[in-house]
Amino acid sequence: MNEKLRKAIQNNNDLYKAIFKPHQIESHHNSSIWYYLEKTPPLYSNLVTLSEDWKPDEIFRQIDATYGVENWEEWSIKDSFQTLNLIEYGFKKLFDAKWLYLEVENFKPIQSDKKLNYKIVESEEILADWRKAWDTNENLGKEIFKPKLLDDPKVRFIAGFEEQNLISGCFINETEHVLGISNFFAPDESIEYWSGLVEFIFASFNFADIIGYERDDLAKELQLLGFETIGDLTVWLKN
């Protein structure tokens, strides 16, 4: 595994740990997987692979059994290397995506008339507005993004305002001198919003490299800003 991909996977796992901490969900890991034995918040997997060689094992069977006994609506696996086929275990492919890495010196901002005022969210009131802008299902946002996250020094919510209206943003987490971007949202799919947000992040957080993952079409477009693709991943869902 190359170093950039290792950092990306580690950052993503640390994102899970941050999100799950207010839920008091404990993480576990070995050389092949990160995993969670309890029901996870919506959109977050119970198992993330750390090795291309991992195959369904006793831990997998334990989680799958709990899913059945406790009647979870679903559970998912993030295949960090896009090497698995889990159809025979009752899973379906939810989506494919690309791991992304942006080195500071490779960033190519786009000139745009989409000039937003970006801020770091510091209050529960603005966090509530951020969650509504991120997804119209307010209960989903409340279930995932707890106010206690505002006290975690390793994570930040970024909000982009057009006048007084919060219309864009993302969630970031810091590990190993890289910043992970997730949960990006904007009024449309233009990468001009990405450009402005990344520019703000670089200026606000000591110019650390940025990592994340996005589905193939957006990943290709983000290369215009200097992002490089460093690997493939798949999320598998059972419900």
Secondary structure, 3 states (H helix, E strand, C coil): CCHHHHHHHHHHHHHHHHHHHHHCCCCEECCCEEECCCCCCCCCCCEEECCCCCCCCHHHHHHHHHHHHCCCCCEEEEECCCCCCCHHHCCEEEEEEEEEEECHHHCCCCCCCCCCEEEECCCHHHHHHHHHHHCCCHHHHHHHCCHHHHHCCCEEEEEEEECCEEEEEEEEEEECCEEEEEEEECCCCCHHHHHHHHHHHHHHCCCCEEEEEECHHHHHHHHHHCCEEEEEEEEEEEC
